[in-house]
């Protein structure tokens, strides 16, 4: 098995704002399950950034195999992919 195959978090740029990044995180253990995102804006604190939105829940089911992202074919947008634990059985 290759090290690092499982990731609970992925960071993608905001296509509409070069200073903002989305952090998508999989909650994999009770009571925090599901898919969440937070937004970091690097235009604050001299470029160090600040969390401007935190732990917004997108899904409330258990996530299996973590979360990943791939760039859309248009070269600008991103697809964030997470698989529900329920889909594995």
SEFIZA-3560 file (N, C-alpha, C; in Angstrom, 3 decimals):
REM SEFIZA-3560
<numar><xx>0.840</xx><yy>-1.176</yy><zz>0.000</zz><atom>N</atom></numar>
<numar><xx>0.000</xx><yy>0.000</yy><zz>0.000</zz><atom>CA</atom></numar>
<numar><xx>0.888</xx><yy>1.244</yy><zz>0.000</zz><atom>C</atom></numar>
<numar><xx>0.544</xx><yy>2.182</yy><zz>-0.823</zz><atom>N</atom></numar>
<numar><xx>1.308</xx><yy>3.417</yy><zz>-0.945</zz><atom>CA</atom></numar>
<numar><xx>0.975</xx><yy>4.363</yy><zz>0.200</zz><atom>C</atom></numar>
<numar><xx>1.975</xx><yy>4.995</yy><zz>0.792</zz><atom>N</atom></numar>
<numar><xx>1.754</xx><yy>5.958</yy><zz>1.871</zz><atom>CA</atom></numar>
<numar><xx>1.058</xx><yy>7.195</yy><zz>1.332</zz><atom>C</atom></numar>
<numar><xx>0.175</xx><yy>7.743</yy><zz>2.125</zz><atom>N</atom></numar>
<numar><xx>-0.487</xx><yy>8.978</yy><zz>1.745</zz><atom>CA</atom></numar>
<numar><xx>-1.668</xx><yy>8.816</yy><zz>0.812</zz><atom>C</atom></numar>
<numar><xx>-2.228</xx><yy>7.625</yy><zz>0.676</zz><atom>N</atom></numar>
<numar><xx>-3.326</xx><yy>7.411</yy><zz>-0.256</zz><atom>CA</atom></numar>
<numar><xx>-4.635</xx><yy>8.001</yy><zz>0.246</zz><atom>C</atom></numar>
<numar><xx>-4.772</xx><yy>8.145</yy><zz>1.541</zz><atom>N</atom></numar>
<numar><xx>-6.025</xx><yy>8.631</yy><zz>2.120</zz><atom>CA</atom></numar>
<numar><xx>-5.859</xx><yy>10.080</yy><zz>2.552</zz><atom>C</atom></numar>
<numar><xx>-6.748</xx><yy>10.943</yy><zz>2.116</zz><atom>N</atom></numar>
<numar><xx>-6.669</xx><yy>12.321</yy><zz>2.580</zz><atom>CA</atom></numar>
<numar><xx>-8.044</xx><yy>12.793</yy><zz>3.027</zz><atom>C</atom></numar>
<numar><xx>-8.070</xx><yy>13.412</yy><zz>4.186</zz><atom>N</atom></numar>
<numar><xx>-9.316</xx><yy>13.910</yy><zz>4.756</zz><atom>CA</atom></numar>
<numar><xx>-9.564</xx><yy>15.355</yy><zz>4.383</zz><atom>C</atom></numar>
<numar><xx>-8.613</xx><yy>15.988</yy><zz>3.668</zz><atom>N</atom></numar>
<numar><xx>-8.732</xx><yy>17.400</yy><zz>3.380</zz><atom>CA</atom></numar>
<numar><xx>-8.114</xx><yy>17.714</yy><zz>2.026</zz><atom>C</atom></numar>
<numar><xx>-8.695</xx><yy>18.688</yy><zz>1.325</zz><atom>N</atom></numar>
<numar><xx>-8.142</xx><yy>19.152</yy><zz>0.064</zz><atom>CA</atom></numar>
<numar><xx>-8.383</xx><yy>20.660</yy><zz>-0.012</zz><atom>C</atom></numar>
<numar><xx>-7.434</xx><yy>21.373</yy><zz>-0.594</zz><atom>N</atom></numar>
<numar><xx>-7.524</xx><yy>22.827</yy><zz>-0.726</zz><atom>CA</atom></numar>
<numar><xx>-7.571</xx><yy>23.178</yy><zz>-2.207</zz><atom>C</atom></numar>
<numar><xx>-8.566</xx><yy>23.990</yy><zz>-2.581</zz><atom>N</atom></numar>
<numar><xx>-8.692</xx><yy>24.421</yy><zz>-3.972</zz><atom>CA</atom></numar>
<numar><xx>-8.864</xx><yy>25.939</yy><zz>-4.016</zz><atom>C</atom></numar>
<numar><xx>-8.359</xx><yy>26.569</yy><zz>-5.070</zz><atom>N</atom></numar>
<numar><xx>-8.508</xx><yy>28.024</yy><zz>-5.193</zz><atom>CA</atom></numar>
<numar><xx>-9.939</xx><yy>28.402</yy><zz>-5.559</zz><atom>C</atom></numar>
<numar><xx>-10.350</xx><yy>29.578</yy><zz>-5.138</zz><atom>N</atom></numar>
<numar><xx>-11.643</xx><yy>30.130</yy><zz>-5.530</zz><atom>CA</atom></numar>
<numar><xx>-11.493</xx><yy>30.665</yy><zz>-6.952</zz><atom>C</atom></numar>
<numar><xx>-12.242</xx><yy>30.142</yy><zz>-7.910</zz><atom>N</atom></numar>
<numar><xx>-12.086</xx><yy>30.585</yy><zz>-9.297</zz><atom>CA</atom></numar>
<numar><xx>-12.394</xx><yy>32.061</yy><zz>-9.511</zz><atom>C</atom></numar>
<numar><xx>-13.149</xx><yy>32.667</yy><zz>-8.606</zz><atom>N</atom></numar>
<numar><xx>-13.534</xx><yy>34.060</yy><zz>-8.767</zz><atom>CA</atom></numar>
<numar><xx>-12.728</xx><yy>35.049</yy><zz>-7.951</zz><atom>C</atom></numar>
<numar><xx>-11.770</xx><yy>34.554</yy><zz>-7.134</zz><atom>N</atom></numar>
<numar><xx>-10.998</xx><yy>35.445</yy><zz>-6.265</zz><atom>CA</atom></numar>
<numar><xx>-9.631</xx><yy>34.821</yy><zz>-6.006</zz><atom>C</atom></numar>
<numar><xx>-8.583</xx><yy>35.428</yy><zz>-6.530</zz><atom>N</atom></numar>
<numar><xx>-7.235</xx><yy>34.835</yy><zz>-6.411</zz><atom>CA</atom></numar>
<numar><xx>-6.713</xx><yy>34.810</yy><zz>-4.986</zz><atom>C</atom></numar>
<numar><xx>-7.339</xx><yy>35.546</yy><zz>-4.080</zz><atom>N</atom></numar>
<numar><xx>-6.896</xx><yy>35.570</yy><zz>-2.689</zz><atom>CA</atom></numar>
<numar><xx>-7.615</xx><yy>34.563</yy><zz>-1.799</zz><atom>C</atom></numar>
<numar><xx>-8.633</xx><yy>33.901</yy><zz>-2.330</zz><atom>N</atom></numar>
<numar><xx>-9.426</xx><yy>32.981</yy><zz>-1.502</zz><atom>CA</atom></numar>
<numar><xx>-9.204</xx><yy>31.525</yy><zz>-1.900</zz><atom>C</atom></numar>
<numar><xx>-9.222</xx><yy>30.689</yy><zz>-0.868</zz><atom>N</atom></numar>
<numar><xx>-9.076</xx><yy>29.253</yy><zz>-1.047</zz><atom>CA</atom></numar>
<numar><xx>-10.130</xx><yy>28.529</yy><zz>-0.223</zz><atom>C</atom></numar>
<numar><xx>-10.660</xx><yy>27.443</yy><zz>-0.794</zz><atom>N</atom></numar>
<numar><xx>-11.609</xx><yy>26.587</yy><zz>-0.099</zz><atom>CA</atom></numar>
<numar><xx>-10.853</xx><yy>25.404</yy><zz>0.488</zz><atom>C</atom></numar>
<numar><xx>-11.143</xx><yy>25.095</yy><zz>1.719</zz><atom>N</atom></numar>
<numar><xx>-10.597</xx><yy>23.904</yy><zz>2.368</zz><atom>CA</atom></numar>
<numar><xx>-11.765</xx><yy>22.957</yy><zz>2.590</zz><atom>C</atom></numar>
<numar><xx>-11.756</xx><yy>21.830</yy><zz>1.887</zz><atom>N</atom></numar>
<numar><xx>-12.803</xx><yy>20.821</yy><zz>2.033</zz><atom>CA</atom></numar>
<numar><xx>-12.274</xx><yy>19.742</yy><zz>2.960</zz><atom>C</atom></numar>
<numar><xx>-13.092</xx><yy>19.343</yy><zz>3.918</zz><atom>N</atom></numar>
<numar><xx>-12.656</xx><yy>18.395</yy><zz>4.940</zz><atom>CA</atom></numar>
<numar><xx>-13.724</xx><yy>17.336</yy><zz>5.152</zz><atom>C</atom></numar>
<numar><xx>-13.293</xx><yy>16.090</yy><zz>5.239</zz><atom>N</atom></numar>
<numar><xx>-14.203</xx><yy>14.974</yy><zz>5.505</zz><atom>CA</atom></numar>
<numar><xx>-14.233</xx><yy>14.700</yy><zz>6.999</zz><atom>C</atom></numar>
<numar><xx>-15.413</xx><yy>14.772</yy><zz>7.583</zz><atom>N</atom></numar>
<numar><xx>-15.604</xx><yy>14.346</yy><zz>8.961</zz><atom>CA</atom></numar>
<numar><xx>-15.887</xx><yy>12.858</yy><zz>8.941</zz><atom>C</atom></numar>
<numar><xx>-14.999</xx><yy>12.065</yy><zz>9.497</zz><atom>N</atom></numar>
<numar><xx>-15.109</xx><yy>10.613</yy><zz>9.329</zz><atom>CA</atom></numar>
<numar><xx>-15.462</xx><yy>9.861</yy><zz>10.597</zz><atom>C</atom></numar>
<numar><xx>-15.563</xx><yy>10.551</yy><zz>11.729</zz><atom>N</atom></numar>
<numar><xx>-15.855</xx><yy>9.857</yy><zz>12.985</zz><atom>CA</atom></numar>
<numar><xx>-17.009</xx><yy>10.558</yy><zz>13.710</zz><atom>C</atom></numar>
<numar><xx>-17.844</xx><yy>9.758</yy><zz>14.347</zz><atom>N</atom></numar>
<numar><xx>-18.957</xx><yy>10.317</yy><zz>15.115</zz><atom>CA</atom></numar>
<numar><xx>-18.414</xx><yy>11.215</yy><zz>16.211</zz><atom>C</atom></numar>
<numar><xx>-19.012</xx><yy>12.309</yy><zz>16.572</zz><atom>N</atom></numar>
<numar><xx>-20.280</xx><yy>12.793</yy><zz>16.035</zz><atom>CA</atom></numar>
<numar><xx>-20.112</xx><yy>13.724</yy><zz>14.825</zz><atom>C</atom></numar>
<numar><xx>-18.885</xx><yy>13.942</yy><zz>14.381</zz><atom>N</atom></numar>
<numar><xx>-18.650</xx><yy>14.861</yy><zz>13.256</zz><atom>CA</atom></numar>
<numar><xx>-18.444</xx><yy>14.051</yy><zz>11.982</zz><atom>C</atom></numar>
<numar><xx>-19.515</xx><yy>13.884</yy><zz>11.225</zz><atom>N</atom></numar>
<numar><xx>-19.431</xx><yy>13.174</yy><zz>9.958</zz><atom>CA</atom></numar>
<numar><xx>-19.916</xx><yy>14.098</yy><zz>8.854</zz><atom>C</atom></numar>
<numar><xx>-19.532</xx><yy>13.792</yy><zz>7.635</zz><atom>N</atom></numar>
<numar><xx>-19.994</xx><yy>14.572</yy><zz>6.496</zz><atom>CA</atom></numar>
<numar><xx>-18.863</xx><yy>15.270</yy><zz>5.778</zz><atom>C</atom></numar>
<numar><xx>-19.245</xx><yy>16.182</yy><zz>4.916</zz><atom>N</atom></numar>
<numar><xx>-18.295</xx><yy>16.967</yy><zz>4.141</zz><atom>CA</atom></numar>
<numar><xx>-18.488</xx><yy>18.431</yy><zz>4.501</zz><atom>C</atom></numar>
<numar><xx>-17.390</xx><yy>19.095</yy><zz>4.845</zz><atom>N</atom></numar>
<numar><xx>-17.417</xx><yy>20.482</yy><zz>5.290</zz><atom>CA</atom></numar>
<numar><xx>-16.463</xx><yy>21.311</yy><zz>4.435</zz><atom>C</atom></numar>
<numar><xx>-16.698</xx><yy>22.626</yy><zz>4.426</zz><atom>N</atom></numar>
<numar><xx>-15.719</xx><yy>23.511</yy><zz>3.822</zz><atom>CA</atom></numar>
<numar><xx>-15.532</xx><yy>24.747</yy><zz>4.672</zz><atom>C</atom></numar>
<numar><xx>-14.344</xx><yy>25.316</yy><zz>4.566</zz><atom>N</atom></numar>
<numar><xx>-14.007</xx><yy>26.597</yy><zz>5.169</zz><atom>CA</atom></numar>
<numar><xx>-13.363</xx><yy>27.436</yy><zz>4.082</zz><atom>C</atom></numar>
<numar><xx>-13.390</xx><yy>28.756</yy><zz>4.242</zz><atom>N</atom></numar>
<numar><xx>-12.775</xx><yy>29.656</yy><zz>3.267</zz><atom>CA</atom></numar>
<numar><xx>-11.697</xx><yy>30.468</yy><zz>3.957</zz><atom>C</atom></numar>
<numar><xx>-10.511</xx><yy>30.488</yy><zz>3.346</zz><atom>N</atom></numar>
<numar><xx>-9.391</xx><yy>31.292</yy><zz>3.830</zz><atom>CA</atom></numar>
<numar><xx>-9.134</xx><yy>32.393</yy><zz>2.815</zz><atom>C</atom></numar>
<numar><xx>-9.016</xx><yy>33.628</yy><zz>3.313</zz><atom>N</atom></numar>
<numar><xx>-8.750</xx><yy>34.789</yy><zz>2.458</zz><atom>CA</atom></numar>
<numar><xx>-7.359</xx><yy>35.319</yy><zz>2.778</zz><atom>C</atom></numar>
<numar><xx>-6.452</xx><yy>35.225</yy><zz>1.804</zz><atom>N</atom></numar>
<numar><xx>-5.060</xx><yy>35.628</yy><zz>2.000</zz><atom>CA</atom></numar>
<numar><xx>-4.837</xx><yy>37.130</yy><zz>1.910</zz><atom>C</atom></numar>
<numar><xx>-5.871</xx><yy>37.900</yy><zz>1.656</zz><atom>N</atom></numar>
<numar><xx>-5.701</xx><yy>39.350</yy><zz>1.598</zz><atom>CA</atom></numar>
<numar><xx>-5.651</xx><yy>39.969</yy><zz>2.994</zz><atom>C</atom></numar>
<numar><xx>-5.886</xx><yy>39.170</yy><zz>4.024</zz><atom>N</atom></numar>
<numar><xx>-5.819</xx><yy>39.646</yy><zz>5.410</zz><atom>CA</atom></numar>
<numar><xx>-4.461</xx><yy>39.348</yy><zz>6.030</zz><atom>C</atom></numar>
<numar><xx>-4.132</xx><yy>40.045</yy><zz>7.102</zz><atom>N</atom></numar>
<numar><xx>-2.937</xx><yy>39.800</yy><zz>7.924</zz><atom>CA</atom></numar>
<numar><xx>-1.644</xx><yy>39.807</yy><zz>7.120</zz><atom>C</atom></numar>
<numar><xx>-1.507</xx><yy>40.776</yy><zz>6.225</zz><atom>N</atom></numar>
<numar><xx>-0.271</xx><yy>40.908</yy><zz>5.458</zz><atom>CA</atom></numar>
<numar><xx>0.035</xx><yy>39.715</yy><zz>4.579</zz><atom>C</atom></numar>
<numar><xx>-0.983</xx><yy>39.042</yy><zz>4.085</zz><atom>N</atom></numar>
<numar><xx>-0.790</xx><yy>37.893</yy><zz>3.209</zz><atom>CA</atom></numar>
<numar><xx>-0.795</xx><yy>36.556</yy><zz>3.922</zz><atom>C</atom></numar>
<numar><xx>-0.841</xx><yy>36.552</yy><zz>5.253</zz><atom>N</atom></numar>
<numar><xx>-0.891</xx><yy>35.297</yy><zz>6.000</zz><atom>CA</atom></numar>
<numar><xx>-2.289</xx><yy>34.690</yy><zz>5.965</zz><atom>C</atom></numar>
<numar><xx>-3.293</xx><yy>35.533</yy><zz>5.784</zz><atom>N</atom></numar>
<numar><xx>-4.652</xx><yy>35.053</yy><zz>5.621</zz><atom>CA</atom></numar>
<numar><xx>-5.450</xx><yy>34.995</yy><zz>6.895</zz><atom>C</atom></numar>
<numar><xx>-6.740</xx><yy>34.747</yy><zz>6.686</zz><atom>N</atom></numar>
<numar><xx>-7.692</xx><yy>34.654</yy><zz>7.787</zz><atom>CA</atom></numar>
<numar><xx>-8.838</xx><yy>33.751</yy><zz>7.333</zz><atom>C</atom></numar>
<numar><xx>-9.344</xx><yy>32.964</yy><zz>8.253</zz><atom>N</atom></numar>
<numar><xx>-10.513</xx><yy>32.137</yy><zz>7.969</zz><atom>CA</atom></numar>
<numar><xx>-11.735</xx><yy>33.055</yy><zz>7.999</zz><atom>C</atom></numar>
<numar><xx>-12.436</xx><yy>33.165</yy><zz>6.870</zz><atom>N</atom></numar>
<numar><xx>-13.585</xx><yy>34.060</yy><zz>6.788</zz><atom>CA</atom></numar>
<numar><xx>-14.914</xx><yy>33.314</yy><zz>6.871</zz><atom>C</atom></numar>
<numar><xx>-14.884</xx><yy>32.002</yy><zz>6.683</zz><atom>N</atom></numar>
<numar><xx>-16.063</xx><yy>31.156</yy><zz>6.858</zz><atom>CA</atom></numar>
<numar><xx>-15.551</xx><yy>29.797</yy><zz>7.302</zz><atom>C</atom></numar>
<numar><xx>-16.197</xx><yy>29.203</yy><zz>8.308</zz><atom>N</atom></numar>
<numar><xx>-15.629</xx><yy>27.995</yy><zz>8.890</zz><atom>CA</atom></numar>
<numar><xx>-16.668</xx><yy>26.889</yy><zz>9.066</zz><atom>C</atom></numar>
<numar><xx>-16.274</xx><yy>25.682</yy><zz>8.664</zz><atom>N</atom></numar>
<numar><xx>-17.038</xx><yy>24.449</yy><zz>8.905</zz><atom>CA</atom></numar>
<numar><xx>-18.483</xx><yy>24.509</yy><zz>8.425</zz><atom>C</atom></numar>
<numar><xx>-18.662</xx><yy>24.851</yy><zz>7.170</zz><atom>N</atom></numar>
<numar><xx>-19.988</xx><yy>24.836</yy><zz>6.548</zz><atom>CA</atom></numar>
<numar><xx>-20.243</xx><yy>23.416</yy><zz>6.059</zz><atom>C</atom></numar>
<numar><xx>-21.317</xx><yy>22.804</yy><zz>6.530</zz><atom>N</atom></numar>
<numar><xx>-21.586</xx><yy>21.408</yy><zz>6.184</zz><atom>CA</atom></numar>
<numar><xx>-22.280</xx><yy>21.307</yy><zz>4.831</zz><atom>C</atom></numar>
<numar><xx>-21.705</xx><yy>20.477</yy><zz>3.945</zz><atom>N</atom></numar>
<numar><xx>-22.282</xx><yy>20.205</yy><zz>2.629</zz><atom>CA</atom></numar>
<numar><xx>-23.029</xx><yy>18.880</yy><zz>2.596</zz><atom>C</atom></numar>
<numar><xx>-22.529</xx><yy>17.898</yy><zz>3.338</zz><atom>N</atom></numar>
<numar><xx>-23.147</xx><yy>16.569</yy><zz>3.416</zz><atom>CA</atom></numar>
<numar><xx>-23.132</xx><yy>16.132</yy><zz>4.867</zz><atom>C</atom></numar>
<numar><xx>-24.112</xx><yy>15.287</yy><zz>5.243</zz><atom>N</atom></numar>
<numar><xx>-24.162</xx><yy>14.847</yy><zz>6.635</zz><atom>CA</atom></numar>
<numar><xx>-24.059</xx><yy>13.331</yy><zz>6.787</zz><atom>C</atom></numar>
<numar><xx>-23.505</xx><yy>12.668</yy><zz>5.775</zz><atom>N</atom></numar>
<numar><xx>-23.298</xx><yy>11.229</yy><zz>5.873</zz><atom>CA</atom></numar>
<numar><xx>-21.804</xx><yy>10.943</yy><zz>6.049</zz><atom>C</atom></numar>
<numar><xx>-21.472</xx><yy>9.733</yy><zz>6.442</zz><atom>N</atom></numar>
<numar><xx>-20.077</xx><yy>9.366</yy><zz>6.670</zz><atom>CA</atom></numar>
<numar><xx>-19.344</xx><yy>9.269</yy><zz>5.337</zz><atom>C</atom></numar>
<numar><xx>-18.187</xx><yy>9.896</yy><zz>5.247</zz><atom>N</atom></numar>
<numar><xx>-17.378</xx><yy>9.915</yy><zz>4.031</zz><atom>CA</atom></numar>
<numar><xx>-16.373</xx><yy>8.769</yy><zz>4.081</zz><atom>C</atom></numar>
<numar><xx>-16.242</xx><yy>8.073</yy><zz>2.970</zz><atom>N</atom></numar>
<numar><xx>-15.322</xx><yy>6.939</yy><zz>2.838</zz><atom>CA</atom></numar>
<numar><xx>-14.206</xx><yy>7.315</yy><zz>1.869</zz><atom>C</atom></numar>
<numar><xx>-12.998</xx><yy>6.894</yy><zz>2.138</zz><atom>N</atom></numar>
<numar><xx>-11.852</xx><yy>7.121</yy><zz>1.254</zz><atom>CA</atom></numar>
<numar><xx>-11.475</xx><yy>8.588</yy><zz>1.119</zz><atom>C</atom></numar>
<numar><xx>-11.921</xx><yy>9.423</yy><zz>2.018</zz><atom>N</atom></numar>
<numar><xx>-11.490</xx><yy>10.808</yy><zz>2.025</zz><atom>CA</atom></numar>
<numar><xx>-12.143</xx><yy>11.663</yy><zz>0.958</zz><atom>C</atom></numar>
<numar><xx>-11.421</xx><yy>12.708</yy><zz>0.581</zz><atom>N</atom></numar>
<numar><xx>-11.930</xx><yy>13.699</yy><zz>-0.356</zz><atom>CA</atom></numar>
<numar><xx>-10.796</xx><yy>14.106</yy><zz>-1.289</zz><atom>C</atom></numar>
<numar><xx>-11.130</xx><yy>14.404</yy><zz>-2.526</zz><atom>N</atom></numar>
<numar><xx>-10.120</xx><yy>14.816</yy><zz>-3.495</zz><atom>CA</atom></numar>
<numar><xx>-10.732</xx><yy>15.858</yy><zz>-4.426</zz><atom>C</atom></numar>
<numar><xx>-9.907</xx><yy>16.471</yy><zz>-5.249</zz><atom>N</atom></numar>
<numar><xx>-10.382</xx><yy>17.472</yy><zz>-6.197</zz><atom>CA</atom></numar>
<numar><xx>-9.609</xx><yy>17.340</yy><zz>-7.499</zz><atom>C</atom></numar>
<numar><xx>-10.297</xx><yy>17.627</yy><zz>-8.594</zz><atom>N</atom></numar>
<numar><xx>-9.660</xx><yy>17.649</yy><zz>-9.912</zz><atom>CA</atom></numar>
<numar><xx>-10.108</xx><yy>18.913</yy><zz>-10.638</zz><atom>C</atom></numar>
<numar><xx>-9.213</xx><yy>19.443</yy><zz>-11.429</zz><atom>N</atom></numar>
<numar><xx>-9.538</xx><yy>20.645</yy><zz>-12.190</zz><atom>CA</atom></numar>
<numar><xx>-10.515</xx><yy>20.313</yy><zz>-13.306</zz><atom>C</atom></numar>
<numar><xx>-11.503</xx><yy>21.152</yy><zz>-13.458</zz><atom>N</atom></numar>
<numar><xx>-12.506</xx><yy>21.013</yy><zz>-14.517</zz><atom>CA</atom></numar>
<numar><xx>-11.838</xx><yy>21.200</yy><zz>-15.877</zz><atom>C</atom></numar>
<numar><xx>-12.424</xx><yy>20.666</yy><zz>-16.905</zz><atom>N</atom></numar>
<numar><xx>-11.890</xx><yy>20.789</yy><zz>-18.257</zz><atom>CA</atom></numar>
<numar><xx>-11.791</xx><yy>22.220</yy><zz>-18.750</zz><atom>C</atom></numar>
<numar><xx>-12.536</xx><yy>23.155</yy><zz>-18.126</zz><atom>N</atom></numar>
<numar><xx>-12.449</xx><yy>24.554</yy><zz>-18.553</zz><atom>CA</atom></numar>
<numar><xx>-11.201</xx><yy>25.246</yy><zz>-18.000</zz><atom>C</atom></numar>
<numar><xx>-10.415</xx><yy>24.540</yy><zz>-17.172</zz><atom>N</atom></numar>
<numar><xx>-9.160</xx><yy>25.080</yy><zz>-16.654</zz><atom>CA</atom></numar>
<numar><xx>-9.322</xx><yy>26.090</yy><zz>-15.541</zz><atom>C</atom></numar>
<numar><xx>-10.538</xx><yy>26.365</yy><zz>-15.130</zz><atom>N</atom></numar>
<numar><xx>-10.784</xx><yy>27.383</yy><zz>-14.109</zz><atom>CA</atom></numar>
<numar><xx>-11.446</xx><yy>26.798</yy><zz>-12.862</zz><atom>C</atom></numar>
<numar><xx>-12.471</xx><yy>26.010</yy><zz>-13.062</zz><atom>N</atom></numar>
<numar><xx>-13.263</xx><yy>25.468</yy><zz>-11.962</zz><atom>CA</atom></numar>
<numar><xx>-12.680</xx><yy>24.145</yy><zz>-11.457</zz><atom>C</atom></numar>
<numar><xx>-13.224</xx><yy>23.660</yy><zz>-10.340</zz><atom>N</atom></numar>
<numar><xx>-12.764</xx><yy>22.426</yy><zz>-9.717</zz><atom>CA</atom></numar>
<numar><xx>-13.937</xx><yy>21.521</yy><zz>-9.404</zz><atom>C</atom></numar>
<numar><xx>-13.714</xx><yy>20.223</yy><zz>-9.489</zz><atom>N</atom></numar>
<numar><xx>-14.652</xx><yy>19.213</yy><zz>-9.025</zz><atom>CA</atom></numar>
<numar><xx>-14.112</xx><yy>18.682</yy><zz>-7.701</zz><atom>C</atom></numar>
<numar><xx>-14.930</xx><yy>18.699</yy><zz>-6.677</zz><atom>N</atom></numar>
<numar><xx>-14.559</xx><yy>18.112</yy><zz>-5.389</zz><atom>CA</atom></numar>
<numar><xx>-15.330</xx><yy>16.808</yy><zz>-5.273</zz><atom>C</atom></numar>
<numar><xx>-14.601</xx><yy>15.741</yy><zz>-4.978</zz><atom>N</atom></numar>
<numar><xx>-15.181</xx><yy>14.402</yy><zz>-4.987</zz><atom>CA</atom></numar>
<numar><xx>-15.049</xx><yy>13.770</yy><zz>-3.604</zz><atom>C</atom></numar>
<numar><xx>-16.173</xx><yy>13.291</yy><zz>-3.094</zz><atom>N</atom></numar>
<numar><xx>-16.191</xx><yy>12.557</yy><zz>-1.830</zz><atom>CA</atom></numar>
<numar><xx>-17.188</xx><yy>11.419</yy><zz>-1.988</zz><atom>C</atom></numar>
<numar><xx>-16.880</xx><yy>10.271</yy><zz>-1.421</zz><atom>N</atom></numar>
<numar><xx>-17.759</xx><yy>9.107</yy><zz>-1.566</zz><atom>CA</atom></numar>
<numar><xx>-18.396</xx><yy>8.771</yy><zz>-0.222</zz><atom>C</atom></numar>
<numar><xx>-19.681</xx><yy>8.545</yy><zz>-0.243</zz><atom>N</atom></numar>
<numar><xx>-20.415</xx><yy>8.184</yy><zz>0.952</zz><atom>CA</atom></numar>
<numar><xx>-20.043</xx><yy>6.768</yy><zz>1.400</zz><atom>C</atom></numar>
<numar><xx>-19.918</xx><yy>6.565</yy><zz>2.690</zz><atom>N</atom></numar>
<numar><xx>-19.639</xx><yy>5.231</yy><zz>3.235</zz><atom>CA</atom></numar>
<numar><xx>-20.739</xx><yy>4.264</yy><zz>2.812</zz><atom>C</atom></numar>
<numar><xx>-21.992</xx><yy>4.752</yy><zz>2.727</zz><atom>N</atom></numar>
<numar><xx>-23.126</xx><yy>3.902</yy><zz>2.375</zz><atom>CA</atom></numar>
<numar><xx>-22.997</xx><yy>3.327</yy><zz>0.969</zz><atom>C</atom></numar>
<numar><xx>-22.272</xx><yy>4.001</yy><zz>0.085</zz><atom>N</atom></numar>
<numar><xx>-22.147</xx><yy>3.505</yy><zz>-1.285</zz><atom>CA</atom></numar>
<numar><xx>-21.153</xx><yy>2.360</yy><zz>-1.403</zz><atom>C</atom></numar>
<numar><xx>-20.460</xx><yy>2.006</yy><zz>-0.325</zz><atom>N</atom></numar>
<numar><xx>-19.459</xx><yy>0.947</yy><zz>-0.396</zz><atom>CA</atom></numar>
<numar><xx>-20.014</xx><yy>-0.426</yy><zz>-0.050</zz><atom>C</atom></numar>
<numar><xx>-21.258</xx><yy>-0.494</yy><zz>0.350</zz><atom>N</atom></numar>
<numar><xx>-21.854</xx><yy>-1.810</yy><zz>0.663</zz><atom>CA</atom></numar>
<numar><xx>-23.244</xx><yy>-1.910</yy><zz>0.112</zz><atom>C</atom></numar>
//
